[in-house]
């Protein structure tokens, strides 16, 4: 029995340590107190490293209170979300100013078609409910790095054809790697983002929804991710985000 309890405590401690890779983030404002209310729709590329909270953390540094909710499930596409109606119901609540959506890389021609089709459905539903859609551009896995430009094209096309905002995270990743190919934007599986990759994605999302490309307000000393992003790397991330948002 004592051995069982010891193993249980050890397992729980390990899980807790894994969940605490980043320190607790600043409090998120209530919907009533927030300057901006955001709904995230996607998969693990959204919930890894709690990307929505990282965006809200940037907002707090910039004096903008961002409330968020997230509907993000492993391996989900926008089609999967659409068929479950949870996203439509959330949009119909008229609780959100912006809906930020993503699926997988969508580089293949048939995937580009599906992304555009369901982005169109989402965009129309957002417009019917006084909400703005934003497309969160992702990136390919390392073993399909040759598809990076196709991912960029796919999400750019979806945003342009639906009249949506574009959060060009995948493009910013490309620019950051041009400066330093060794930046650890991926995590261990070479597809999902490491903390540094999520911080860069968060910058592009915040920049897109706030219509700004100057990240001088970012204070690394107060950031939850200061131990994972050295100052010299942060300079590269800021420049990459700015370039992706302004080209």
C-alpha positions in Angstrom: 0.0 0.0 0.0 2.8 2.4 0.9 4.5 1.6 -2.4 1.2 2.3 -4.3 0.9 5.6 -2.6 4.5 6.6 -3.3 4.1 5.7 -7.0 0.8 7.7 -7.1 2.4 10.7 -5.5 5.4 10.5 -7.9 3.1 10.2 -10.9 1.0 13.2 -9.8 4.1 15.2 -9.2 5.5 14.4 -12.6 2.2 15.5 -14.3 2.2 18.7 -12.2 5.7 19.5 -13.3 4.8 18.9 -16.9 1.9 21.3 -16.6 4.0 24.0 -15.0 6.5 24.4 -17.8 5.5 28.1 -17.7 4.7 30.1 -14.6 1.1 31.2 -14.0 0.1 34.0 -16.3 -1.5 37.3 -15.3 -5.2 37.1 -14.5 -7.5 37.2 -17.5 -10.2 39.9 -17.4 -13.9 39.0 -17.3 -15.9 39.5 -20.6 -17.4 42.6 -19.1 -14.1 44.2 -18.2 -12.1 43.1 -21.3 -11.2 45.4 -24.1 -11.3 42.5 -26.5 -13.2 39.1 -26.4 -11.6 36.3 -28.4 -12.7 32.8 -29.3 -10.0 30.4 -30.4 -11.0 27.5 -32.7 -8.4 24.9 -33.6 -6.4 21.9 -32.4 -3.2 21.2 -30.6 -1.3 24.0 -32.5 -3.6 26.3 -30.5 -3.6 24.6 -27.1 0.2 23.7 -26.9 1.8 26.1 -24.4 -1.6 27.7 -23.9 -1.2 30.0 -26.9 -4.4 32.0 -26.1 -3.0 32.9 -22.7 0.3 34.0 -24.2 -1.7 36.4 -26.5 -3.5 37.8 -23.5 -0.2 38.2 -21.7 1.1 40.3 -24.5 -2.1 42.3 -24.4 -1.6 42.9 -20.7 1.9 44.2 -21.4 0.4 46.6 -23.9 -2.4 47.8 -21.7 -5.1 45.8 -23.5 -7.3 43.4 -21.6 -8.1 40.3 -23.6 -10.7 37.8 -22.5 -10.7 34.4 -24.3 -12.3 31.1 -24.6 -11.0 28.2 -26.6 -12.5 25.3 -28.5 -9.4 23.3 -29.5 -9.3 19.5 -29.8 -6.5 17.2 -30.9 -6.2 16.6 -34.6 -9.4 18.6 -35.4 -9.9 20.4 -38.7 -12.3 23.2 -39.2 -14.7 20.7 -40.9 -14.6 18.6 -37.7 -15.5 21.7 -35.6 -18.2 22.8 -38.0 -20.0 19.4 -37.9 -20.2 19.5 -34.1 -22.0 22.9 -33.9 -20.2 23.9 -30.7 -18.3 26.7 -32.5 -21.5 28.0 -34.2 -23.3 28.1 -30.9 -20.4 30.0 -29.3 -20.4 32.6 -32.2 -24.2 33.0 -31.9 -23.8 33.9 -28.3 -22.4 37.2 -29.6 -20.0 37.1 -26.8 -16.9 37.5 -28.9 -15.4 40.3 -31.0 -13.0 38.0 -32.9 -12.8 34.3 -33.8 -9.2 33.0 -34.4 -9.3 29.8 -36.3 -6.7 27.2 -37.6 -6.4 23.6 -38.6 -3.4 21.6 -39.8 -0.9 23.0 -42.3 -3.3 22.5 -45.3 -0.5 22.5 -47.9 -1.9 19.9 -50.2 -4.3 21.0 -52.9 -7.3 19.1 -51.5 -6.5 20.5 -48.0 -6.4 24.0 -49.4 -9.9 23.5 -50.8 -11.2 22.2 -47.4 -9.6 25.1 -45.5 -11.1 27.7 -47.8 -14.5 26.0 -47.8 -14.8 25.9 -44.0 -13.2 29.3 -43.5 -15.9 30.6 -45.8 -18.6 29.0 -43.7 -17.0 30.3 -40.5 -16.5 33.8 -41.9 -20.1 34.0 -43.1 -21.4 32.8 -39.7 -19.1 35.4 -38.0 -20.5 38.2 -40.2 -24.1 37.2 -39.4 -23.3 37.5 -35.7 -21.2 40.8 -35.8 -17.9 39.0 -35.2 -14.6 39.1 -37.2 -12.8 36.0 -38.3 -9.0 35.8 -38.2 -7.1 32.9 -39.8 -4.1 31.7 -37.7 -1.5 30.5 -40.2 0.4 27.6 -38.9 3.5 25.8 -40.4 4.5 22.3 -41.7 6.3 19.6 -39.7 10.1 19.6 -40.1 10.0 16.6 -42.4 7.7 18.5 -44.8 9.6 21.8 -44.6 9.5 21.9 -48.4 5.7 22.6 -48.0 6.2 25.8 -46.0 5.4 28.2 -48.9 2.2 26.1 -49.7 1.1 26.5 -46.1 1.6 30.2 -46.3 -0.3 30.4 -49.6 -3.2 28.3 -48.3 -3.9 30.4 -45.2 -3.3 33.7 -47.0 -5.7 32.7 -49.7 -8.3 31.6 -47.2 -8.0 35.0 -45.3 -8.1 37.1 -48.5 -11.1 35.2 -50.1 -13.2 35.4 -46.9 -12.3 38.9 -46.0 -10.7 37.7 -42.7 -7.7 38.9 -40.8 -4.5 37.0 -41.2 -2.3 36.1 -38.3 0.9 35.1 -40.2 2.6 32.9 -37.6 3.9 30.4 -40.2 5.4 33.3 -42.2 7.1 34.7 -39.1 8.6 31.3 -38.4 10.1 31.3 -41.9 11.6 34.7 -41.4 13.0 33.9 -38.0 14.7 30.8 -39.3 16.2 32.8 -42.2 18.1 34.9 -39.5 18.9 31.9 -37.3 18.1 28.4 -38.6 18.9 27.0 -35.2 16.1 28.7 -33.3 14.1 26.0 -31.4 10.7 26.9 -32.6 9.6 23.3 -32.6 9.2 21.1 -29.6 10.4 17.5 -29.4 8.2 16.1 -32.2 9.3 18.7 -34.8 5.8 19.8 -35.5 4.2 21.3 -32.4 5.6 24.6 -31.2 8.1 24.9 -28.4 7.6 27.8 -26.0 9.7 30.1 -28.4 7.5 29.1 -31.3 4.3 29.8 -29.4 5.6 33.2 -28.3 6.3 34.1 -32.0 2.9 32.9 -33.0 1.3 34.9 -30.2 3.1 38.0 -31.4 1.7 37.7 -34.9 -1.8 37.0 -33.5 -1.7 40.0 -31.2 -0.3 42.2 -33.9 -3.0 41.2 -36.4 -6.0 41.6 -34.1 -4.6 44.9 -32.7 -3.4 46.2 -36.1 0.1 46.9 -34.9 3.6 45.7 -35.8 5.8 47.4 -33.2 6.6 45.1 -30.3 8.7 47.5 -28.3 6.2 47.1 -25.5 7.2 43.5 -24.9 8.9 43.3 -21.5 10.9 40.0 -21.3 11.7 40.6 -17.6 8.0 40.3 -16.8 7.2 37.5 -19.2 6.2 34.0 -18.1 8.5 32.7 -20.8 11.6 34.7 -20.0 13.6 31.6 -19.2 12.8 30.0 -22.5 13.4 33.0 -24.8 16.8 34.7 -24.4 17.0 38.4 -25.1 19.0 37.8 -28.4 16.3 35.4 -29.6 13.5 37.8 -28.6 15.1 40.4 -30.9 14.9 38.0 -33.8 11.3 37.1 -33.0 10.2 40.7 -32.8 11.8 41.4 -36.2 10.3 38.3 -37.8 6.8 39.1 -36.5 7.1 42.7 -37.7 8.2 41.6 -41.2 5.4 39.0 -41.5 2.8 41.5 -40.4 3.9 44.4 -42.7 4.8 42.7 -46.0 
